[in-house]
């Protein structure tokens, strides 16, 4: 059996792999480490007058990134 290179997988590929191989603890570890390393940036604050526009812009960008 060949060793799987999880780090070479794109995020989407790794997530798909995990969905099909739920018992693969090594893949889960790589996935969780990636999630932990991502910075959680603050998009806006509740009292920001442009709150809705900023949230919608981020959602649009994330939708582009998925496709």
Backbone atoms as SQL, in Angstrom:
CREATE TABLE atoms (id INTEGER PRIMARY KEY, chain TEXT, resi INTEGER, resn TEXT, atom TEXT, x REAL, y REAL, z REAL);
INSERT INTO atoms VALUES
  (1, 'A', 1, 'UNK', 'N', 0.842, -1.176, 0.000),
  (2, 'A', 1, 'UNK', 'CA', 0.000, 0.000, 0.000),
  (3, 'A', 1, 'UNK', 'C', 0.890, 1.242, 0.000),
  (4, 'A', 2, 'UNK', 'N', 0.573, 2.195, -0.872),
  (5, 'A', 2, 'UNK', 'CA', 1.380, 3.405, -0.943),
  (6, 'A', 2, 'UNK', 'C', 0.935, 4.405, 0.124),
  (7, 'A', 3, 'UNK', 'N', 1.903, 5.174, 0.597),
  (8, 'A', 3, 'UNK', 'CA', 1.621, 6.174, 1.625),
  (9, 'A', 3, 'UNK', 'C', 0.978, 7.398, 0.963),
  (10, 'A', 4, 'UNK', 'N', -0.068, 7.912, 1.558),
  (11, 'A', 4, 'UNK', 'CA', -0.794, 9.057, 1.008),
  (12, 'A', 4, 'UNK', 'C', -0.133, 10.338, 1.484),
  (13, 'A', 5, 'UNK', 'N', 0.087, 11.263, 0.569),
  (14, 'A', 5, 'UNK', 'CA', 0.702, 12.550, 0.886),
  (15, 'A', 5, 'UNK', 'C', -0.405, 13.577, 1.128),
  (16, 'A', 6, 'UNK', 'N', -0.864, 13.684, 2.361),
  (17, 'A', 6, 'UNK', 'CA', -1.958, 14.591, 2.709),
  (18, 'A', 6, 'UNK', 'C', -1.572, 16.053, 2.510),
  (19, 'A', 7, 'UNK', 'N', -0.318, 16.371, 2.784),
  (20, 'A', 7, 'UNK', 'CA', 0.114, 17.761, 2.688),
  (21, 'A', 7, 'UNK', 'C', 0.119, 18.261, 1.245),
  (22, 'A', 8, 'UNK', 'N', 0.199, 17.348, 0.277),
  (23, 'A', 8, 'UNK', 'CA', 0.163, 17.741, -1.126),
  (24, 'A', 8, 'UNK', 'C', -1.268, 17.998, -1.610),
  (25, 'A', 9, 'UNK', 'N', -2.246, 17.549, -0.841),
  (26, 'A', 9, 'UNK', 'CA', -3.645, 17.720, -1.226),
  (27, 'A', 9, 'UNK', 'C', -4.103, 19.156, -0.979),
  (28, 'A', 10, 'UNK', 'N', -4.918, 19.650, -1.874),
  (29, 'A', 10, 'UNK', 'CA', -5.567, 20.940, -1.657),
  (30, 'A', 10, 'UNK', 'C', -6.589, 20.748, -0.535),
  (31, 'A', 11, 'UNK', 'N', -7.018, 21.832, 0.084),
  (32, 'A', 11, 'UNK', 'CA', -7.976, 21.732, 1.186),
  (33, 'A', 11, 'UNK', 'C', -9.238, 20.980, 0.777),
  (34, 'A', 12, 'UNK', 'N', -9.746, 21.310, -0.396),
  (35, 'A', 12, 'UNK', 'CA', -10.973, 20.681, -0.881),
  (36, 'A', 12, 'UNK', 'C', -10.772, 19.174, -1.080),
  (37, 'A', 13, 'UNK', 'N', -9.627, 18.787, -1.617),
  (38, 'A', 13, 'UNK', 'CA', -9.319, 17.369, -1.818),
  (39, 'A', 13, 'UNK', 'C', -9.207, 16.632, -0.485),
  (40, 'A', 14, 'UNK', 'N', -8.538, 17.261, 0.461),
  (41, 'A', 14, 'UNK', 'CA', -8.357, 16.634, 1.769),
  (42, 'A', 14, 'UNK', 'C', -9.699, 16.459, 2.474),
  (43, 'A', 15, 'UNK', 'N', -10.546, 17.460, 2.372),
  (44, 'A', 15, 'UNK', 'CA', -11.869, 17.367, 2.992),
  (45, 'A', 15, 'UNK', 'C', -12.677, 16.239, 2.346),
  (46, 'A', 16, 'UNK', 'N', -12.637, 16.142, 1.027),
  (47, 'A', 16, 'UNK', 'CA', -13.340, 15.069, 0.322),
  (48, 'A', 16, 'UNK', 'C', -12.787, 13.704, 0.728),
  (49, 'A', 17, 'UNK', 'N', -11.471, 13.616, 0.834),
  (50, 'A', 17, 'UNK', 'CA', -10.835, 12.373, 1.263),
  (51, 'A', 17, 'UNK', 'C', -11.332, 11.980, 2.656),
  (52, 'A', 18, 'UNK', 'N', -11.381, 12.957, 3.557),
  (53, 'A', 18, 'UNK', 'CA', -11.831, 12.675, 4.924),
  (54, 'A', 18, 'UNK', 'C', -13.276, 12.182, 4.959),
  (55, 'A', 19, 'UNK', 'N', -14.101, 12.751, 4.108),
  (56, 'A', 19, 'UNK', 'CA', -15.496, 12.319, 4.074),
  (57, 'A', 19, 'UNK', 'C', -15.619, 10.858, 3.638),
  (58, 'A', 20, 'UNK', 'N', -14.692, 10.413, 2.805),
  (59, 'A', 20, 'UNK', 'CA', -14.727, 9.038, 2.310),
  (60, 'A', 20, 'UNK', 'C', -13.889, 8.068, 3.139),
  (61, 'A', 21, 'UNK', 'N', -13.018, 8.604, 4.010),
  (62, 'A', 21, 'UNK', 'CA', -12.136, 7.774, 4.840),
  (63, 'A', 21, 'UNK', 'C', -12.150, 8.295, 6.274),
  (64, 'A', 22, 'UNK', 'N', -13.284, 8.209, 6.886),
  (65, 'A', 22, 'UNK', 'CA', -13.486, 8.792, 8.219),
  (66, 'A', 22, 'UNK', 'C', -12.620, 8.172, 9.307),
  (67, 'A', 23, 'UNK', 'N', -12.073, 7.024, 9.064),
  (68, 'A', 23, 'UNK', 'CA', -11.245, 6.366, 10.078),
  (69, 'A', 23, 'UNK', 'C', -9.754, 6.685, 9.940),
  (70, 'A', 24, 'UNK', 'N', -9.389, 7.524, 8.986),
  (71, 'A', 24, 'UNK', 'CA', -7.983, 7.869, 8.746),
  (72, 'A', 24, 'UNK', 'C', -7.559, 8.998, 9.695),
  (73, 'A', 25, 'UNK', 'N', -6.949, 8.620, 10.792),
  (74, 'A', 25, 'UNK', 'CA', -6.569, 9.593, 11.820),
  (75, 'A', 25, 'UNK', 'C', -5.447, 10.529, 11.370),
  (76, 'A', 26, 'UNK', 'N', -4.557, 10.054, 10.510),
  (77, 'A', 26, 'UNK', 'CA', -3.483, 10.908, 10.002),
  (78, 'A', 26, 'UNK', 'C', -4.037, 12.038, 9.138),
  (79, 'A', 27, 'UNK', 'N', -4.995, 11.722, 8.296),
  (80, 'A', 27, 'UNK', 'CA', -5.616, 12.746, 7.454),
  (81, 'A', 27, 'UNK', 'C', -6.354, 13.766, 8.319),
  (82, 'A', 28, 'UNK', 'N', -7.027, 13.285, 9.338),
  (83, 'A', 28, 'UNK', 'CA', -7.739, 14.183, 10.244),
  (84, 'A', 28, 'UNK', 'C', -6.767, 15.120, 10.957),
  (85, 'A', 29, 'UNK', 'N', -5.644, 14.585, 11.380),
  (86, 'A', 29, 'UNK', 'CA', -4.631, 15.400, 12.055),
  (87, 'A', 29, 'UNK', 'C', -4.134, 16.521, 11.140),
  (88, 'A', 30, 'UNK', 'N', -3.830, 16.191, 9.889),
  (89, 'A', 30, 'UNK', 'CA', -3.362, 17.203, 8.928),
  (90, 'A', 30, 'UNK', 'C', -4.441, 18.251, 8.713),
  (91, 'A', 31, 'UNK', 'N', -5.679, 17.812, 8.555),
  (92, 'A', 31, 'UNK', 'CA', -6.790, 18.738, 8.330),
  (93, 'A', 31, 'UNK', 'C', -6.969, 19.687, 9.514),
  (94, 'A', 32, 'UNK', 'N', -6.953, 19.152, 10.717),
  (95, 'A', 32, 'UNK', 'CA', -7.132, 19.989, 11.906),
  (96, 'A', 32, 'UNK', 'C', -5.965, 20.958, 12.102),
  (97, 'A', 33, 'UNK', 'N', -4.755, 20.526, 11.786),
  (98, 'A', 33, 'UNK', 'CA', -3.605, 21.425, 11.886),
  (99, 'A', 33, 'UNK', 'C', -3.741, 22.586, 10.910),
  (100, 'A', 34, 'UNK', 'N', -4.208, 22.303, 9.710),
  (101, 'A', 34, 'UNK', 'CA', -4.422, 23.381, 8.727),
  (102, 'A', 34, 'UNK', 'C', -5.459, 24.370, 9.232),
  (103, 'A', 35, 'UNK', 'N', -6.548, 23.847, 9.763),
  (104, 'A', 35, 'UNK', 'CA', -7.606, 24.726, 10.274),
  (105, 'A', 35, 'UNK', 'C', -7.095, 25.591, 11.421),
  (106, 'A', 36, 'UNK', 'N', -6.273, 25.002, 12.264),
  (107, 'A', 36, 'UNK', 'CA', -5.748, 25.730, 13.417),
  (108, 'A', 36, 'UNK', 'C', -4.774, 26.832, 12.994),
  (109, 'A', 37, 'UNK', 'N', -4.036, 26.603, 11.925),
  (110, 'A', 37, 'UNK', 'CA', -3.035, 27.573, 11.479),
  (111, 'A', 37, 'UNK', 'C', -3.641, 28.791, 10.788),
  (112, 'A', 38, 'UNK', 'N', -4.849, 28.655, 10.293),
  (113, 'A', 38, 'UNK', 'CA', -5.484, 29.787, 9.612),
  (114, 'A', 38, 'UNK', 'C', -5.816, 30.879, 10.612),
  (115, 'A', 39, 'UNK', 'N', -5.528, 32.073, 10.227),
  (116, 'A', 39, 'UNK', 'CA', -5.828, 33.213, 11.098),
  (117, 'A', 39, 'UNK', 'C', -7.319, 33.532, 11.021),
  (118, 'A', 40, 'UNK', 'N', -7.896, 33.788, 12.160),
  (119, 'A', 40, 'UNK', 'CA', -9.292, 34.217, 12.212),
  (120, 'A', 40, 'UNK', 'C', -9.307, 35.734, 12.262),
  (121, 'A', 41, 'UNK', 'N', -9.400, 36.334, 11.099),
  (122, 'A', 41, 'UNK', 'CA', -9.361, 37.790, 11.038),
  (123, 'A', 41, 'UNK', 'C', -10.729, 38.377, 11.367),
  (124, 'A', 42, 'UNK', 'N', -10.714, 39.563, 11.937),
  (125, 'A', 42, 'UNK', 'CA', -11.944, 40.272, 12.267),
  (126, 'A', 42, 'UNK', 'C', -12.360, 41.056, 11.025),
  (127, 'A', 43, 'UNK', 'N', -13.547, 40.766, 10.546),
  (128, 'A', 43, 'UNK', 'CA', -14.048, 41.401, 9.331),
  (129, 'A', 43, 'UNK', 'C', -14.616, 42.783, 9.645),
  (130, 'A', 44, 'UNK', 'N', -15.386, 42.856, 10.709),
  (131, 'A', 44, 'UNK', 'CA', -16.055, 44.098, 11.078),
  (132, 'A', 44, 'UNK', 'C', -16.487, 44.005, 12.545),
  (133, 'A', 45, 'UNK', 'N', -17.069, 45.063, 13.029),
  (134, 'A', 45, 'UNK', 'CA', -17.623, 45.067, 14.382),
  (135, 'A', 45, 'UNK', 'C', -19.115, 45.363, 14.297),
  (136, 'A', 46, 'UNK', 'N', -19.829, 45.046, 15.335),
  (137, 'A', 46, 'UNK', 'CA', -21.284, 45.202, 15.332),
  (138, 'A', 46, 'UNK', 'C', -21.708, 46.653, 15.111),
  (139, 'A', 47, 'UNK', 'N', -20.964, 47.593, 15.636),
  (140, 'A', 47, 'UNK', 'CA', -21.350, 48.998, 15.513),
  (141, 'A', 47, 'UNK', 'C', -20.831, 49.663, 14.232),
  (142, 'A', 48, 'UNK', 'N', -20.229, 48.913, 13.337),
  (143, 'A', 48, 'UNK', 'CA', -19.710, 49.447, 12.078),
  (144, 'A', 48, 'UNK', 'C', -20.879, 49.781, 11.148),
  (145, 'A', 49, 'UNK', 'N', -20.949, 51.010, 10.641),
  (146, 'A', 49, 'UNK', 'CA', -22.057, 51.378, 9.744),
  (147, 'A', 49, 'UNK', 'C', -22.042, 50.589, 8.427),
  (148, 'A', 50, 'UNK', 'N', -20.902, 50.045, 8.034),
  (149, 'A', 50, 'UNK', 'CA', -20.799, 49.257, 6.803),
  (150, 'A', 50, 'UNK', 'C', -20.813, 47.748, 7.087),
  (151, 'A', 51, 'UNK', 'N', -21.368, 47.352, 8.225),
  (152, 'A', 51, 'UNK', 'CA', -21.376, 45.962, 8.651),
  (153, 'A', 51, 'UNK', 'C', -21.907, 45.028, 7.556),
  (154, 'A', 52, 'UNK', 'N', -23.112, 45.305, 7.060),
  (155, 'A', 52, 'UNK', 'CA', -23.738, 44.422, 6.062),
  (156, 'A', 52, 'UNK', 'C', -22.902, 44.317, 4.792),
  (157, 'A', 53, 'UNK', 'N', -22.410, 45.432, 4.305),
  (158, 'A', 53, 'UNK', 'CA', -21.617, 45.421, 3.071),
  (159, 'A', 53, 'UNK', 'C', -20.337, 44.614, 3.238),
  (160, 'A', 54, 'UNK', 'N', -19.676, 44.736, 4.377),
  (161, 'A', 54, 'UNK', 'CA', -18.433, 43.996, 4.613),
  (162, 'A', 54, 'UNK', 'C', -18.689, 42.500, 4.721),
  (163, 'A', 55, 'UNK', 'N', -19.745, 42.129, 5.406),
  (164, 'A', 55, 'UNK', 'CA', -20.085, 40.707, 5.544),
  (165, 'A', 55, 'UNK', 'C', -20.430, 40.120, 4.179),
  (166, 'A', 56, 'UNK', 'N', -21.225, 40.828, 3.411),
  (167, 'A', 56, 'UNK', 'CA', -21.610, 40.339, 2.079),
  (168, 'A', 56, 'UNK', 'C', -20.401, 40.219, 1.159),
  (169, 'A', 57, 'UNK', 'N', -19.466, 41.137, 1.254),
  (170, 'A', 57, 'UNK', 'CA', -18.256, 41.073, 0.425),
  (171, 'A', 57, 'UNK', 'C', -17.431, 39.835, 0.758),
  (172, 'A', 58, 'UNK', 'N', -17.315, 39.528, 2.027),
  (173, 'A', 58, 'UNK', 'CA', -16.558, 38.335, 2.436),
  (174, 'A', 58, 'UNK', 'C', -17.264, 37.065, 1.967),
  (175, 'A', 59, 'UNK', 'N', -18.570, 37.022, 2.089),
  (176, 'A', 59, 'UNK', 'CA', -19.330, 35.855, 1.628),
  (177, 'A', 59, 'UNK', 'C', -19.159, 35.670, 0.130),
  (178, 'A', 60, 'UNK', 'N', -19.248, 36.760, -0.643),
  (179, 'A', 60, 'UNK', 'CA', -19.039, 36.665, -2.092),
  (180, 'A', 60, 'UNK', 'C', -17.648, 36.125, -2.426),
  (181, 'A', 61, 'UNK', 'N', -16.640, 36.611, -1.710),
  (182, 'A', 61, 'UNK', 'CA', -15.270, 36.153, -1.971),
  (183, 'A', 61, 'UNK', 'C', -15.112, 34.662, -1.639),
  (184, 'A', 62, 'UNK', 'N', -15.698, 34.241, -0.546),
  (185, 'A', 62, 'UNK', 'CA', -15.613, 32.827, -0.178),
  (186, 'A', 62, 'UNK', 'C', -16.331, 31.951, -1.194),
  (187, 'A', 63, 'UNK', 'N', -17.431, 32.426, -1.737),
  (188, 'A', 63, 'UNK', 'CA', -18.151, 31.666, -2.746),
  (189, 'A', 63, 'UNK', 'C', -17.319, 31.556, -4.034),
  (190, 'A', 64, 'UNK', 'N', -16.585, 32.608, -4.364),
  (191, 'A', 64, 'UNK', 'CA', -15.686, 32.560, -5.533),
  (192, 'A', 64, 'UNK', 'C', -14.578, 31.560, -5.293),
  (193, 'A', 65, 'UNK', 'N', -14.029, 31.563, -4.087),
  (194, 'A', 65, 'UNK', 'CA', -12.915, 30.664, -3.745),
  (195, 'A', 65, 'UNK', 'C', -13.321, 29.204, -3.831),
  (196, 'A', 66, 'UNK', 'N', -14.579, 28.915, -3.532),
  (197, 'A', 66, 'UNK', 'CA', -15.064, 27.529, -3.571),
  (198, 'A', 66, 'UNK', 'C', -15.177, 27.036, -5.000),
  (199, 'A', 67, 'UNK', 'N', -15.617, 27.880, -5.890),
  (200, 'A', 67, 'UNK', 'CA', -15.835, 27.435, -7.275),
  (201, 'A', 67, 'UNK', 'C', -14.621, 27.485, -8.131);
